[in-house]
């Protein structure tokens, strides 16, 4: 009832230990990006990695080397994709979403909110979660590529030289692109 046979139990122990050691090694070699805060592309790769590991452990028809190869292939493709997206903006734009402005200087962007399926109360919750009592204290709320909200407080010095919002798209950006 608890064991189907001693071979499958032993196989899971041996393959599990070897898989774990190899996964740790592959993840260390691939870098921090593999396990960083995830956007949708990273999430898909992470789910696939979990599926490969589960298959290696539970399916006796899959050899350890086959599972390791699949795991290394997924990590390698993710590394290649992030490498290409850093070097080629068009590739990065193709595989990743861009941050979206949902609120700016006292105005909610309802078109962007509708497109991203974000209700106003979630934006207000993000403002409160960041310790702000009022939206009057806030310059912008941005939906980041990983699905989190960035709440940017109004600067004390309005002559800020560099803006962290320069790569954030707005509904007006999309309208301007349509009209070109």
C-alpha positions as CSV (number, residue, x, y, z in Angstrom):
1,X,0.0,0.0,0.0
2,X,2.8,2.5,0.8
3,X,5.4,1.2,-1.7
4,X,4.7,-0.1,-5.2
5,X,8.1,-1.7,-5.3
6,X,11.6,-1.0,-3.9
7,X,13.1,-0.3,-7.3
8,X,10.8,2.7,-7.9
9,X,11.4,4.0,-4.4
10,X,15.2,3.7,-4.8
11,X,15.0,5.3,-8.3
12,X,13.1,8.3,-7.0
13,X,15.7,8.8,-4.2
14,X,18.7,8.5,-6.4
15,X,17.3,10.5,-9.3
16,X,15.9,13.1,-6.9
17,X,19.2,13.6,-5.3
18,X,21.1,13.8,-8.6
19,X,18.5,16.0,-10.2
20,X,18.6,18.4,-7.2
21,X,22.4,18.7,-7.3
22,X,22.3,19.3,-11.1
23,X,19.5,21.8,-10.9
24,X,21.4,23.8,-8.3
25,X,24.5,23.7,-10.5
26,X,22.6,24.7,-13.6
27,X,20.8,27.6,-11.8
28,X,24.1,28.8,-10.4
29,X,25.7,28.8,-13.8
30,X,22.8,30.5,-15.5
31,X,22.8,33.4,-13.1
32,X,20.4,35.4,-10.9
33,X,18.1,36.3,-13.8
34,X,16.7,32.7,-13.9
35,X,15.2,33.1,-10.5
36,X,14.6,36.8,-10.4
37,X,11.2,38.5,-10.0
38,X,9.4,37.1,-13.0
39,X,7.6,38.6,-15.9
40,X,5.3,36.3,-17.9
41,X,8.1,34.8,-20.0
42,X,10.1,33.9,-16.9
43,X,7.1,32.4,-15.3
44,X,6.4,30.1,-18.2
45,X,10.0,28.9,-18.1
46,X,9.9,28.3,-14.4
47,X,6.7,26.3,-14.7
48,X,8.3,24.2,-17.5
49,X,11.3,23.6,-15.3
50,X,9.1,22.3,-12.5
51,X,7.3,20.1,-14.9
52,X,10.6,18.6,-16.2
53,X,11.7,17.9,-12.7
54,X,8.5,16.2,-11.8
55,X,8.7,14.1,-14.9
56,X,12.2,13.1,-14.1
57,X,11.3,12.0,-10.6
58,X,8.0,10.2,-11.3
59,X,8.3,8.7,-14.9
60,X,10.5,5.7,-15.0
61,X,10.5,5.9,-18.8
62,X,12.5,9.1,-18.7
63,X,16.2,8.7,-18.2
64,X,18.0,11.1,-15.9
65,X,20.2,12.3,-18.7
66,X,17.1,13.1,-20.8
67,X,15.6,15.2,-18.0
68,X,18.8,16.9,-17.4
69,X,19.1,17.7,-21.1
70,X,15.5,19.1,-21.1
71,X,16.3,21.2,-18.0
72,X,19.5,22.6,-19.4
73,X,17.8,23.3,-22.7
74,X,15.1,25.4,-21.0
75,X,17.6,27.3,-18.9
76,X,19.8,27.8,-21.9
77,X,16.9,29.2,-24.0
78,X,15.9,31.5,-21.2
79,X,19.6,32.7,-20.9
80,X,19.7,33.2,-24.7
81,X,16.4,35.1,-24.7
82,X,17.5,37.5,-21.9
83,X,20.9,37.9,-23.6
84,X,19.2,38.8,-26.9
85,X,16.6,41.1,-25.2
86,X,19.4,43.1,-23.6
87,X,21.3,43.5,-26.9
88,X,18.3,44.0,-29.2
89,X,15.4,46.2,-28.1
90,X,13.2,44.8,-30.8
91,X,13.7,41.2,-29.5
92,X,13.0,42.3,-26.0
93,X,9.8,44.1,-27.1
94,X,8.7,41.0,-28.9
95,X,9.0,38.6,-25.9
96,X,8.2,41.0,-23.0
97,X,5.5,43.4,-22.3
98,X,6.2,47.0,-21.5
99,X,5.3,48.8,-18.3
100,X,2.0,50.7,-18.5
101,X,1.1,54.0,-16.9
102,X,-2.2,53.6,-15.0
103,X,-2.3,56.9,-13.1
104,X,-0.4,60.1,-13.7
105,X,-0.5,63.4,-11.8
106,X,-4.1,63.1,-10.5
107,X,-5.6,61.3,-13.5
108,X,-6.5,57.7,-13.9
109,X,-5.9,56.3,-17.4
110,X,-9.1,54.3,-17.7
111,X,-8.3,53.1,-21.3
112,X,-5.0,51.6,-20.0
113,X,-6.8,50.2,-16.9
114,X,-9.4,48.5,-19.1
115,X,-6.8,47.1,-21.5
116,X,-4.8,45.7,-18.6
117,X,-7.9,44.6,-16.7
118,X,-7.0,46.6,-13.6
119,X,-9.8,48.1,-11.6
120,X,-9.3,51.4,-9.8
121,X,-9.5,49.8,-6.4
122,X,-6.3,47.8,-7.1
123,X,-4.5,51.0,-7.9
124,X,-5.8,52.6,-4.7
125,X,-4.7,49.5,-2.8
126,X,-1.2,49.8,-4.2
127,X,-1.1,53.4,-3.1
128,X,-2.2,52.5,0.4
129,X,0.3,49.5,0.5
130,X,3.1,51.9,-0.2
131,X,2.1,54.0,2.9
132,X,0.3,56.9,1.2
133,X,-2.9,58.3,2.5
134,X,-3.9,60.1,-0.7
135,X,-3.4,60.0,-4.4
136,X,-2.5,63.7,-4.2
137,X,0.9,62.6,-2.9
138,X,1.5,60.4,-5.9
139,X,2.9,61.3,-9.3
140,X,2.4,58.0,-11.0
141,X,1.3,54.4,-10.6
142,X,2.8,52.0,-13.2
143,X,1.9,48.4,-13.9
144,X,5.3,46.8,-14.3
145,X,6.2,43.9,-16.6
146,X,6.1,41.4,-13.8
147,X,2.6,42.4,-12.8
148,X,3.5,44.5,-9.7
149,X,2.6,48.1,-9.2
150,X,5.2,50.8,-8.8
151,X,3.9,53.8,-6.9
152,X,6.0,56.9,-7.5
153,X,5.7,59.8,-5.1
154,X,5.7,63.4,-6.4
155,X,9.2,64.7,-6.2
156,X,10.0,67.6,-3.9
157,X,12.2,69.1,-6.6
158,X,10.2,69.5,-9.8
159,X,13.3,70.1,-11.8
160,X,14.3,66.4,-11.8
161,X,16.8,65.8,-14.5
162,X,16.1,62.1,-15.1
163,X,12.8,60.4,-15.0
164,X,12.3,56.7,-14.1
165,X,9.1,56.9,-16.3
166,X,10.9,57.3,-19.6
167,X,10.2,53.7,-20.8
168,X,6.6,53.6,-19.6
169,X,4.0,53.5,-22.3
170,X,0.7,55.4,-21.9
171,X,-2.6,55.1,-23.7
172,X,-1.7,58.3,-25.6
173,X,1.5,56.5,-26.9
174,X,-0.6,53.8,-28.3
175,X,-3.0,56.3,-30.0
176,X,0.0,58.2,-31.5
177,X,1.4,54.9,-32.9
178,X,-2.0,54.1,-34.5
179,X,-2.1,57.5,-36.2
180,X,1.4,57.1,-37.8
